Amino acid sequence: MPKGGGAEVVRAARETAPDIPVIFNSGNTQDSVAQEVESIQNLRFLARPFILKRLAVTMRNTLNDSRGVNL
């Protein structure tokens, strides 16, 4: 991102909506992204490349968690 990274976007969004669910997506390895987002609560990481089923499951789990739903 030209003017900051994903972590800055998440922090800015959460200033307005603190409980917004977040799926962080990156083509970097999870270890390299972990440092950038380690201080952000309630965040899921989805590594690229991914298949659509993985995206759908991650989205469903994230939304369920944000609503306190356990399926």
N, C-alpha and C positions, 0 to 999 in steps of 0.2 A: 504494500500500500504506500503510495507516495508521501502521504502526510501522517505517518504513524502506523502502528501495527494493530492487529486485531484486539489485543488487550486494551489499548486505549479506547477503541470503539465500544467494547463491552463496558468499560468503566463509565464512559460518557452516557451510554444508554441507561445504565443503572442509576445514574444521578436522577433521571426522570422517572424511571420505572424499576425500582430496586429488586423486584421479584421476577423480572423478565427471565424466562428460561433461555439458556444459551447453548448452542452446539457450535463448538470451535472446530473449524475445518482447515486442514493444512496438508500440503504435500511433503512437508518436512517430517522427520521422525518424531514420534511422541516425546522422546527424551529432549530434543532440542526445543520443542514448543513448551514443555513442562515448566522451564524456568520463566518464560514470559507470562504464563497464566497461573502459576502456582498459588498466587495470593487471591485468586478469584474464586468465590464460593459458587456452588451449584452450577457447574459447568461440565459439559460432556465434550469429549474430544472425538472427532471422526477423521481418521487418516485417509488421505487420497492415495491411490485410487480406491474407490469403494463401489460396491454393486448397489443397485437401487433398493434391494431388499434390506441391506444394512442401513441405508439412509432412512427408510420407512420405519424400521424397528427402533432406531435411535431417536427419531422424531416422536414416535408414539411413547416410548419410555420417558423421554424428557417432558412431554406434556403431561403424562400421568403423574410423574413425580412432582411437577409444579402444582398439581391439583390435589395431591395427597391420595391418589388412586393407586391401588395395588391390584393388578390383574394377574 
